[in-house]
Amino acid sequence: MPIGSLSFVLHSHLPWVLHHGRWPHGVDWLNEATAETYLPLWRVLHERAGKGSLGITLDLSPVLCEQLSHPDYPREFVSYLEQKIAAAQADASAFEHGEDPALAPLAHGWERFYRSTLEEFMGPYGTNLVARFRRLEERGAIEIVTCGATHGYLPLLSTDAAVAGQIRTAVAAHRRHFGRAPRGIWLPECAYRPAGPWTSPVPGPAPAMMRAGLEDVLEAHGLDYFFVDRHLLEGGTPLGVYADRFDALRHLVPPAATAGSGSHPPYRPYRVGARGRVACFGRDPVTAVQVWSGEHGYPGDPVYLDFHKKRFPGGHRYWAVTHSQADLADKRPYDPDLARARAPEQARHFVGLIAQVLTAAGRHQQAPAIACPMYDTELFGHWWFEGPRFLAAVLDAAAAAGIELTTTGAHLDRHPARDVVALPRGSWGDGGGDAVWLNPGTEWTWRLLAAVEHDLAGLARLALAAPADPLLERLMAQATRELLLLEASDWQFLITTGPAGDYATERFHGHESAYRELAALAGQRLTGGALSESDEQSLAALEAKDGLFADVDWRAYAATPSTTVTGGA
């Protein structure tokens, strides 16, 4: 009998960057992640498919799926790969002609890496990576779950209709991409809010309102389970996940104890809330630091490829971590052979930790134990270049250690959650709350966003009562898309962390402006006005630029507003 079960929960997400710039901010973010993470991950799983469950619960966010499957994306990615190949060739020539001959083999290695990536992308399995992962799920190798449509930070959205819009759009997109409804969902930033009084996240006259718990919204849309950080179950100090990578967050929120829902170890699922019809899984804290931390975890190993030091203009990396605190000038040349040997060693250590965790959990609970290490997928390959090799070695070694590989959905089917918990509000962000997304630098975004959310609700009620009009239909659908894009938590995150703050600010204002333009044109149609040729061209341009979620439902935003709480909260 296995000592317990293991399910890697991998959260894959990037904001809508297609048609919104290339370098340094824009679609090259997606290109980098595809080359360094998504394709290598698919390769690891594809090579092992057919052997039963691989223990991977994979979240592919709806907005990521819309980009990876977009007909414009293959051309963008191929162009990117060709640029990287040319840059590697130029580097090799420069190194060989005296700049640093010892680095020339590494430049040739990068050329091989990108050539093989191009061949694989254009090969027999097709250029649609979403379809590739769908086939893995259909073979029983993995389970694919969803996320908020555009990764909206749900506890801070101003209406239940806005929260439901993120979930409803996500479920519809998942059905379209994967041929089935999702059972599980990764709440963006693992951010949870229970039912009860809610006040606006920014100062103002808005009264407190009674809001539905997120589990009730999930249940209404057919979802069975979600994921939370362990401090919402056990209490204690939140681990945080971003401060190791973004210096701007190190002093944003000091560590503080969280009440949690009681002593509920994160090694079995729990029923959530008064109705208890939706379950949650908790993040395993023991293994978290081993992969998340660039300072204390595996990615900080001196022999691994350094993420930060790059040679421009091509952007290739030729240096090793050397030391997590080493100055860029002190980085040593990277040795691929040393790095290749180290990943399997650390995989064995990781499997040993999982075995210890499951054995200990099995002694203290009657329910079969499951460990759920939860990570951003992009950690494997992008932030940590050797990560896919490590992941492959863990999957290969788990069975020999008596660990069953499974998915969270399969585990829930076999071992239904029995204990009920009342979760507090919280996230997996640094500090365990909202501060990464709501702080003095981002308050203005929430004020503008709430105004747009309330405006669309009123506009939808008017449009719902109007006669059928194909042009009004297009305007309302595109206005809803712009709202969904405006709600992406990525904008607040990027503003807070700094390096791409100007890009995020520009994107936020751009989507707000697009919404306002579309809402004005919709209002014009509702009063019987005609659109000029220029107006119709503007609509078509926005549909081409932000043409995601073909099945978006603007009508549902006309739902009755949440109840006001007398006397505030």
N, C-alpha and C positions, 0 to 999 in steps of 0.2 A: 504494500500500500504506500502511496506517496505521502511524504510528510506534510504536504500542503500544495497549494497552487500558486503560480506566478502569472501575472498579466501585466506586461508593459503597457502603460497608457501613454500614447504619444499624441501630442497636440500639435497639429500642423496648420499654420496660419500665416498669411501675409495680407496686408490691406490691398485694396484695389489700386494697383499701380500701372496696369496696362493702359496705354494712351496718356499717361501722366508723367512724362519725363523718362530719361534713361539713366544717365550717370551725372553726378554721384548719387542722386536720389530718384527713384522711379523703377522702371521695369527691370533694371539690372539687379535689384534686390531679389526679384523672382527668378531671374536667370541664375544667379549665384546659388540660391537654394535648390533649384532644380538640378544643377550640375553636381553640387556637392552633397546634397541630402536626399532629395526625392528619388532621383534615379538610382543612386547607390542603395537606398533603402529598398526600393522595388527589387533590385538585383538580389540582395540578401534574402528577401522573402521568396522571390521567384525560384531561386536555386533550391529552396527547402520545401516548397509547396508540394502537396501530395503525401506528406507524412503526417497528416492530421493537423490539429491546431498548433500554431507557432507561438501562442501566448502573446499576441499583439492585438490590443484594442486601439485602433487607429482613428483619431479624429482628423478628418479633412474638412476644414471650415468651408462653408458654402461659397464665400467670396473667393477662396483659393481655388475651389473646383471650377468656378465660373471662369477664372483666368487660365488655368491649365488646360481647359477644354475649349477655350475660345479659338475660333478659326484664325485669328490674327497672331496667336502666340507662337506656333511653330516657326514662322518666319523670323520673329524677334529672337527666339532662342538660337536658331541656326546662325543668324548674323552675329550674335554674341559669341558663340563657340568659335566661329571663324576668326573673330577679333582676338580671342584668347590664344588660338593657335599661332596667329601671326606675331603676337606679342612674345610668345615663348621662343619663336624662331629668332626674333630680333634680340632677345636677351641672350640666347645661346651664342649668337654671333659676337655680341659685345663682350661676353665673358671669354670666349675663345681667342679674341684678338687683344687680350691683355688686361681687361678690367678686373676679372677674377676667375681664372681658368678652373678653379676648384668647383665653382658653381655651375659650370656648363652642363654636367650630367643632370643636374636638377632641372635646368631649363628644358633639356630634351625630355625629361620625365613629364614635365607639364605639357609639352606638346603631345606626347603619347596619351596622357590623361584626357585631354580635350578632343583629340582625334577619336579615341575609342568611345567617348561620350557621344560625339556626333554620329558615329556609326551605329551605336546602340539606339539612339533616339530615332534615327531614320530607318531602323531595322524592321524586322517582320512583326514586332509586337505593336507597332503603330505609335504615332506621335502624341496621342491622347493619353496622358499619364493617369487621368481619372479612370478611364476605361481599363487600364492595366491593373490598377488596384481593385477595381470592381471584379475582374476575373479571379483575383486572388481570394476575394471574399466568397465568390460563388464556388470555389474549390474547397472552402472550409478552412483555409489557412489563417485568415484573420477575421476580425469583426470591424466594420467601419461605423463610426458614430458621427454625429453632427455637432454643430456649435451654433452660437448666435449668427444670424445671416451675415452680418458684417462685423461681428465681434463687438457688438455694443455692450457697454458696461451696464448690465441690467439693473442693479440696485439704484442707480442714479438717473435712469430714464424717467421722465416726468409723469407718464401715464401708464396704466395697465395695458391700454391699447398699443402703446409703443413697444412695451415688452412683448406682448403677444405678436406684434408685427415681426419682430426679430425671430421669434420661434416659428411662427407659421410659415414665413418665407424660407426659413432653413429647412423645415420638413418637406416643403414642396420641392425645393431644389434637390434635396437628397433623393427623393423618389425619382426625380427626372434623371439624375446622374447614375443611380445605383439600382434602379428597378425595384426598390422596396423601401418601406418607411424605416427610418432609424429607430432603434430601441433606446439607445443611450444618447446623452448629450454632454459635451464639455461646456459648462457654463463659462463664458469668457472670463479669464483671470480667476477661475474657480470662485467667482463672486456670488454670494448667496444672500438673499434677504427674506426673512420670514414674514408671514402675514401680520398686519397691524398698522398702527398709525405711521404715516410717512410725511416728512416735511421736505421742502425743496432743498437741494444741496447748496444753494446760494442765497444770500440775504435778499429778502423781498417781502411783499405783502401776501404772498400765496398762503392760503390756510393749510393746516395739516389735513391729510386725507387718509381714509382706510384703504389699504392696498392689499391685493391678493399676495399670498406667499408664492415664491417662484415655483415650488413644487406643484401648486394648483394650476399654474399656467402650463407647466410641462404635462401634467395629467390630461388637461383639456386638449392637448395636441398629440396624445397617444404615446408619449415618452414614458419609459419605465424606470430610468435611473440616471443619475448624474454623479459628479465627482466633487469632493471638497478637500481642503487641506486638513491635516490631522488635528490642528488646534481647535477647529470647530467641533470636533468630536471629543477630544481629550482635555482641551484647555491647555494652558502653558504658553510659552513664548513662541510666536510665529517664526518659522524658519526664514521666510522670504526667499525669493528666487532670482532677483535681478541685481542686487547691490554689488555682487561680485563682478558684474559685467559693466555696470554703469556707475562711475564715481559720483555722479550727481545725486544718487539715491542713498549714499552711505550715511548721510546725516539728516535725511529728510524726515525719517520717523525713527525715534529711538526704540529699541526692543521693549515690549511691554507684555505682561501676562494677559491672556485672554480667558474669559470665564469658560468658554466651551459649553458643551451640552452635558458634561459629566464625564465620568471615567468610561469612555467607550473606545477601546483599542481599535485602530483602523485596519483590522485583519479579518473583518467580516462585513457584509452589507447590513444597512439599517433602513428601516422604514422611517419616512420623514413626515412630520407634521400631524395635524389632528386626524386627517383621513388615512394617512399611512399607506397610500396606494402607489407612491413613488419611492424608490430606494436610493441610497447614496453609498458610494465607496470612498474610503479615505486614503489619502496619500501616505505611503510608507515613509516615515522620517529617517529611518536608519540608512537607507540607500540613497536618500535624496542628495546629500552633500557629496557623495562619491562621484556623481556625474555633473551636478549643477556647478560645483565650486571650481573655478579656475585657479584658486589659491590653495585649497586643501584637498581637492578631488583628483581623480585620474587625469582630467585634461591639463592639469598643471604639471604633469610629469616633464622633467627637463628635456627629454628626447623628442617630445611631440612637436609637431609643426606649430610655430607661433602664429596666432591669428592677426596680430596687430601690425607687425613689420612687413611692409610690402615694397616692392621695387616698381616705381612708376616710370613711364606711363601705363605699362601693361597691368600692374597690380598683382603680379605673381609673388608668392612667398617662398623665401629660400632659407629661412632661419628657424632654429629650434626655440622652444620656450626658454631653455637655459636655466632660468629661475623666474618664479612668478613675479618677483619684484625687480627683475633685471631691467636696466635702461635699454632702450632699443639699440643703442650703439654697442652694447655688450653682448648682443645675441650671437650665439655660435651658429655655424652652418648646420642645416638640417641633414640628418642621416636616415633615409627611409628604412634601411635594414634594421636599425636599432628600434625605430618606432613600430615596425611590423612585428618584431619579437615581443614588445612590451604589452601590446593590447591583449593577446591571449592570456598572459600572466595575470593581468588585472581582471580579466573576465573570470578566471578561476577564483580570485579573491572575492569578487562580487557574488558569485554563485554560493560561496561559502557563507557570506553574510546573509543571503536570502535563506539558506538552509537553517542558520541559527535563528533567524527571526521567526520562521514558520514553526520550528520545533518549540520555541518558547511560547508562541501564541497558542499552539495546540495544547500545551499543558494548562492554559488558563481559560480556555473557552471550549464549550461543547460543540459549537459550530465548526465545520471544517475551515481551516485558515487559508486565506488568500492574501498575498502581498501584491500591492499595486504601486510599483515605482512609476511616478508621473513626471514626464519631461516634455519640454518643447522639442518637437522632432528635429528642428534645425540645429539643436545641440550636436546631433550625430552627423558629422560630415562638414557642416559649415563652421560652427564655432570650434568643434573638435574634429579635425580632419580624419583622425583614425577611428572615430566613433562607430561607423558602420562595421568595421572589422571587429571591434569590441562587442557590438551587439550580436553579430553572427556567432562569435565564440561563446557568448552567454547562452544563446539558444541551443547550441550544440552540446553544451556541458550540463544543462539543467537536468535532463533525464537521468544521467549517471549519478547525480546527487540526490535522487529520489524526489525531484520536484516536478509536479505536473504543470505543463504549459496549457493555459486555457485563456478564454476571453471573459470579460466581465459579464457579458450577457449569458454565456453558457454556464458560468458559475451560478448566476442568479436563478437560472432554470433548474439546476440540480439542487441548489441549497437556498431556497427562498429566504429573504430577510424576515426575521421574526421580531427582533427588538425594535421599539419605536423611539426615536429621538426628536427633541425639539432643538433644532440647530439655531445658534445665534447668527447675527449678521457678520460677514467677514469675507476675506479673499485670500489668495496666496501671495499677494503683493507684500512688499516690505512693510512691516508694521502690522500686517494682517487685516488692514482695513482699506479705506478708499484713498489714502493720502497720495499714492502714486498718480492717481487720475484726478483727484480733486484737491487743489492746493492754490495758493495765491496766484500762481502763474497760469492756472487753467480755469479759474472760476468763470471768466467771461465766456468760455465755450459752452458751459452748462446753461448759462442764462440765455444765450442765443438759441441753443438746441431746444430748450423747453418751449421757447416762443414758436419755433417751427413745428414742433410736435403738436402743440395746441392748434396752430393755424391749419395744419393738414386735417386734423379731426373735424374742424368746422367746415372746411372746404369740401371734405368727403361727404358730410351730411347734406350739403347743398347739391353736390353733383349727383348724389344717390337719388334725389327727388326730381332731377331734371330728365327731360326726354333723352333717349339714346342718341349719341353723337360720337361717331368714330374719332373725330379730332379731339373732343373733350376726353375721351377714353385714353388716347395717347398722352395727352397732357397730364392727366391724373396719374397714370402709370409711371411716367418719367419723374414727376414730382415726388412720388413715393420712393423711387430709386435714389433720388438725390437725398431725401431724408435718411434712408438707410445708410448711405455712404457717410452722411454727416454724423451719424451716431457711432461710427467706428471708434472704439476706445484707443486705437493706435494714435490718433491725433493728440490726445492728452498725454499719452505715454511719451511720444516723441518730443513734445514741448517740454515735459518735465525732465527728460534725460538729456536734452540739449543738442547733440550733434546735428540732428535733422529737424530742429524745432522750427526753423523758418519755412521749410518745405511743408511741415504739418500745418502751420498757421495758414499758409497760402492755400493748401488743399481745403481746409475747413471753410475759409471764406469763399473759396470757389464753389463748393457744393451749396453753401447757404445762398450765394448769389444766384446760382442756377435754379434752386428751389423757388426763390422769390420771383424770378422771371417767369417760370412755368406757372406758378400760382396766379400771377397777374394775368397771364394769357387765359388760364382756365376761368378766372373770374370774368374776363371779357366774353368768353363763349357763353357763360351762364346767363349773362345779360343780353344775349342775342347778337353780340358783336362778331364781326368777321376778323380773321387773321390775315395779315398782309403776307406777301410772298417772303419777305424777310423774316417774319415771325415763324413761318413754317420751316424755313431753312434753318433757323436757330434751333427749333425743336428737333429736326432731323440730325443736326450736328451733335446735340446732346445725347440723342438716342444712340448714335454711333460711338461716341466717346465713352459714355457710361451705360452701355447696353447690356447690363447683367440682369439676371432674374426675370426671364421672359414671362414667367407665370405669376408675377407680383400681384397682390390683391389689395387694391387701394380701398375697396368698399368696406373692408373690415375695420378700417380706422374710424368709421362713423359710429363705433360702439359708444354706449353711454359712458360719460366720464366717471372716474372713481368718486366714492362718497366723501364728502367733506366731514371732518371730525369737529364737532362743536367744542370750542374752547381751546383748540390747538392740542399739541402733544409735546 
